Amino acid sequence: MIGLVAEESVLLAVFADIHANRQAFSACLDFARAHGAERFICLGDYVGYGADPEWTVETVMDLVGKGALAVRGNHDNAIGTSAETMNAEAQAAIEWTRGRLNTAQRRFLAELPLMLQEDDRLYVHSEASSPAKWHYVRSTAEAGRSLLATAAHVTFCGHIHRPALYSMSVTGKMTSFVPTSGVTVQLLQGRRWLTVLGSVGQPRDGDPAASFAMFDTSSREITYCRVPYDVDAAAKRIRENGLPIWLADRLSVGR
């Protein structure tokens, strides 16, 4: 179900795939606030992989209580159901996480919507055509499928842990490129856009710095941001809690 929300023009900070990485999310929140973010959008996967799920979910709950929007990701969904299929390391992290979250935190994740629409913007974790199937957007064909499923001017999603921008013209012609961190892109009205956020807590594009984006709803300008954080501390937390070692090691290489 799609929820409808209205708002005035603001500077949004949009986060995806936090994955219980307290150090990365804290750094991104600090960066966003320091650069004028007025509202926060969270695109799912608050848990999984990382060692601080309680803090992360509680932080997102607090943000939502103050006006942020949040949707559910597949790792969040896996907390309450065994139907989600994941690799062995991801599954081990989910099972560990289940034992860490309290009843209120579990309920919060379970009750999050799969999509939210706000004015002419759509927020979803994976993509818009079948949000509950958690399809990845890795090509213009997959991006086009998502764009055709909604009339929104801009769709924001995560899930693949690598930043990308796709657009569709009025004739259906697709374009795509990898945005450069810190370089503003105007999402022109003559096209419709799919903005794929990189991951806050576990980037997979070869850059270990946390990734998110800021979007001005008036100028329609988006800026992808990379924020260095204490990777060693996040990795140490994973190892200390007995989670799979690769989940710690991959943070330093951004894979």
C-alpha positions as CSV (number, residue, x, y, z in Angstrom):
1,M,0.0,0.0,0.0
2,I,1.2,3.5,-0.8
3,G,0.9,6.2,1.8
4,L,0.3,9.8,0.7
5,V,2.0,12.7,2.4
6,A,2.2,16.4,1.5
7,E,5.0,18.8,2.4
8,E,6.5,22.1,1.5
9,S,9.8,22.4,-0.3
10,V,12.7,21.3,1.9
11,L,16.2,20.0,1.7
12,L,16.0,16.2,2.2
13,A,18.6,13.8,3.4
14,V,17.9,10.3,2.0
15,F,19.5,7.3,3.5
16,A,19.4,3.6,2.5
17,D,20.9,0.4,3.7
18,I,22.2,1.5,7.1
19,H,22.7,-2.1,8.2
20,A,23.1,-1.6,11.9
21,N,26.3,0.4,11.3
22,R,26.2,3.0,14.1
23,Q,29.5,4.7,13.2
24,A,28.4,5.2,9.6
25,F,24.9,6.4,10.3
26,S,26.0,8.8,13.0
27,A,28.6,10.3,10.6
28,C,25.9,10.7,7.9
29,L,23.4,12.3,10.2
30,D,26.0,14.7,11.5
31,F,27.1,15.6,7.9
32,A,23.5,16.1,6.7
33,R,22.6,18.3,9.6
34,A,25.7,20.4,9.2
35,H,24.8,20.9,5.5
36,G,21.3,22.1,6.2
37,A,19.1,19.0,5.9
38,E,15.6,19.8,7.1
39,R,14.0,16.4,6.8
40,F,15.2,12.8,6.7
41,I,14.0,9.9,4.5
42,C,15.0,6.3,5.3
43,L,14.8,3.7,2.6
44,G,15.1,0.5,4.6
45,D,17.5,-2.2,5.7
46,Y,18.2,-0.7,9.1
47,V,19.4,-4.1,10.4
48,G,21.5,-6.9,9.2
49,Y,25.3,-7.3,8.8
50,G,26.2,-4.7,11.5
51,A,26.5,-5.0,15.2
52,D,24.3,-2.1,16.5
53,P,20.7,-3.0,15.4
54,E,19.1,-1.7,18.7
55,W,20.7,1.7,18.4
56,T,19.9,2.0,14.7
57,V,16.3,1.0,14.9
58,E,15.8,3.3,17.9
59,T,17.4,6.2,16.0
60,V,15.1,5.7,13.0
61,M,12.1,5.4,15.3
62,D,13.1,8.7,16.9
63,L,13.5,10.4,13.5
64,V,10.1,9.1,12.3
65,G,8.6,10.5,15.5
66,K,10.0,13.9,14.5
67,G,8.6,13.8,11.0
68,A,11.0,11.6,9.0
69,L,9.7,9.0,6.5
70,A,10.8,5.4,6.5
71,V,10.0,2.3,4.4
72,R,10.8,-1.4,5.0
73,G,13.7,-3.3,3.5
74,N,14.2,-7.0,3.0
75,H,16.5,-7.4,6.0
76,D,13.9,-5.5,8.2
77,N,11.3,-7.8,6.8
78,A,13.4,-10.9,7.6
79,I,13.3,-10.1,11.3
80,G,9.6,-11.1,11.5
81,T,9.5,-13.9,8.9
82,S,11.5,-16.9,7.8
83,A,10.3,-16.5,4.2
84,E,13.2,-14.2,3.2
85,T,16.1,-16.1,1.5
86,M,19.6,-14.8,2.2
87,N,23.1,-16.1,2.0
88,A,24.6,-17.8,5.1
89,E,26.4,-14.7,6.4
90,A,23.4,-12.5,6.1
91,Q,21.1,-15.1,7.6
92,A,23.5,-15.5,10.6
93,A,23.3,-11.8,11.2
94,I,19.5,-11.7,11.0
95,E,19.2,-14.6,13.5
96,W,21.6,-12.7,15.9
97,T,19.7,-9.5,15.4
98,R,16.3,-11.1,16.3
99,G,17.7,-11.8,19.7
100,R,18.8,-8.2,20.2
101,L,15.6,-6.2,19.3
102,N,12.8,-5.6,21.7
103,T,9.1,-6.0,21.0
104,A,8.6,-2.3,20.1
105,Q,11.5,-2.3,17.7
106,R,10.3,-5.5,16.0
107,R,6.8,-4.1,15.7
108,F,8.2,-0.9,14.2
109,L,10.0,-2.8,11.5
110,A,7.1,-5.1,10.8
111,E,4.6,-2.2,10.4
112,L,6.7,0.0,8.0
113,P,5.2,0.4,4.6
114,L,6.9,-0.9,1.5
115,M,6.5,2.4,-0.4
116,L,5.6,5.9,0.4
117,Q,4.6,8.7,-2.0
118,E,5.1,12.3,-1.2
119,D,4.0,14.9,-3.7
120,D,5.7,13.7,-7.0
121,R,8.3,11.6,-5.2
122,L,8.2,7.9,-4.5
123,Y,10.3,6.2,-1.8
124,V,10.9,2.4,-1.9
125,H,13.6,0.1,-0.8
126,S,14.1,-2.0,-3.9
127,E,12.0,-0.8,-6.9
128,A,8.4,0.2,-7.6
129,S,7.0,-2.6,-9.9
130,S,7.1,-5.4,-7.2
131,P,8.4,-3.9,-4.0
132,A,7.8,-7.1,-2.0
133,K,9.9,-9.2,-4.3
134,W,13.0,-7.1,-3.7
135,H,14.2,-6.9,-7.3
136,Y,17.6,-5.3,-7.8
137,V,18.0,-2.3,-10.2
138,R,21.3,-3.0,-12.0
139,S,20.4,-2.0,-15.6
140,T,18.4,0.5,-17.6
141,A,15.9,-2.3,-18.3
142,E,15.3,-2.9,-14.6
143,A,15.2,0.8,-14.0
144,G,12.7,1.3,-16.7
145,R,10.4,-1.4,-15.2
146,S,10.4,0.5,-12.0
147,L,9.7,3.9,-13.6
148,L,6.8,2.5,-15.7
149,A,5.2,1.3,-12.5
150,T,4.7,4.8,-11.1
151,A,3.9,8.3,-12.4
152,A,6.2,9.9,-9.8
153,H,8.8,12.4,-11.2
154,V,11.5,11.0,-9.0
155,T,11.7,7.5,-7.4
156,F,14.3,7.0,-4.6
157,C,15.5,3.5,-3.9
158,G,18.4,1.5,-2.4
159,H,19.0,-2.2,-2.1
160,I,22.1,-2.7,-4.4
161,H,24.6,-0.6,-2.2
162,R,26.0,1.2,-5.3
163,P,25.0,4.7,-6.3
164,A,23.4,5.2,-9.8
165,L,21.0,7.6,-11.6
166,Y,18.6,6.6,-14.3
167,S,16.2,8.7,-16.3
168,M,13.4,8.1,-18.8
169,S,12.3,10.6,-21.5
170,V,8.7,11.1,-22.6
171,T,9.4,8.7,-25.5
172,G,10.7,6.0,-23.1
173,K,14.4,6.5,-23.9
174,M,16.5,5.5,-20.9
175,T,19.8,7.0,-19.8
176,S,22.0,6.1,-16.9
177,F,25.2,7.2,-15.2
178,V,27.1,6.9,-11.9
179,P,26.9,10.2,-10.0
180,T,30.1,11.9,-8.8
181,S,30.2,12.6,-5.1
182,G,29.7,16.2,-4.3
183,V,28.5,17.2,-7.8
184,T,25.0,18.5,-8.0
185,V,22.7,17.1,-10.7
186,Q,19.4,18.8,-11.6
187,L,16.6,16.3,-12.2
188,L,14.9,18.0,-15.1
189,Q,11.1,18.0,-15.4
190,G,11.1,16.7,-18.9
191,R,12.3,13.3,-17.8
192,R,11.4,10.9,-15.0
193,W,14.2,9.8,-12.6
194,L,15.2,6.8,-10.6
195,T,17.9,7.7,-8.0
196,V,19.6,4.6,-6.6
197,L,21.2,5.5,-3.2
198,G,24.5,4.0,-2.2
199,S,24.7,2.3,1.2
200,V,25.3,4.1,4.5
201,G,26.5,1.0,6.3
202,Q,28.0,-1.3,3.8
203,P,29.0,0.3,0.5
204,R,29.8,-2.1,-2.4
205,D,31.3,0.2,-5.0
206,G,34.9,0.1,-3.9
207,D,34.7,3.2,-1.7
208,P,34.4,2.4,2.0
209,A,33.0,5.9,2.8
210,A,29.3,5.9,3.8
211,S,27.0,7.0,1.0
212,F,23.7,8.9,1.0
213,A,22.1,11.8,-1.0
214,M,20.6,15.2,-0.4
215,F,17.7,16.5,-2.5
216,D,16.3,20.0,-2.8
217,T,12.6,19.6,-3.5
218,S,12.4,23.2,-4.9
219,S,15.3,23.2,-7.3
220,R,15.1,19.5,-7.9
221,E,18.8,19.2,-7.4
222,I,20.4,16.0,-6.0
223,T,23.8,15.7,-4.5
224,Y,25.3,12.3,-3.7
225,C,27.5,12.5,-0.6
226,R,30.4,10.3,0.7
227,V,31.2,10.5,4.4
228,P,34.3,8.9,5.9
229,Y,33.7,7.2,9.3
230,D,35.4,5.1,11.8
231,V,35.4,1.8,9.8
232,D,37.8,0.1,12.3
233,A,35.4,0.7,15.2
234,A,32.4,-0.6,13.2
235,A,34.4,-3.7,12.2
236,K,35.6,-4.3,15.7
237,R,32.0,-4.3,16.9
238,I,31.1,-7.0,14.4
239,R,34.0,-9.2,15.5
240,E,33.3,-8.7,19.2
241,N,29.8,-9.9,18.8
242,G,30.7,-13.1,17.0
243,L,29.2,-12.2,13.6
244,P,30.8,-13.6,10.4
245,I,34.3,-12.1,10.0
246,W,33.7,-11.2,6.4
247,L,31.0,-8.7,7.4
248,A,33.7,-6.8,9.2
249,D,36.5,-7.2,6.7
250,R,34.4,-6.0,3.7
251,L,33.8,-2.6,5.3
252,S,37.4,-1.5,4.8
253,V,37.3,-2.3,1.1
254,G,33.8,-1.2,0.2
255,R,32.7,-4.5,-1.2
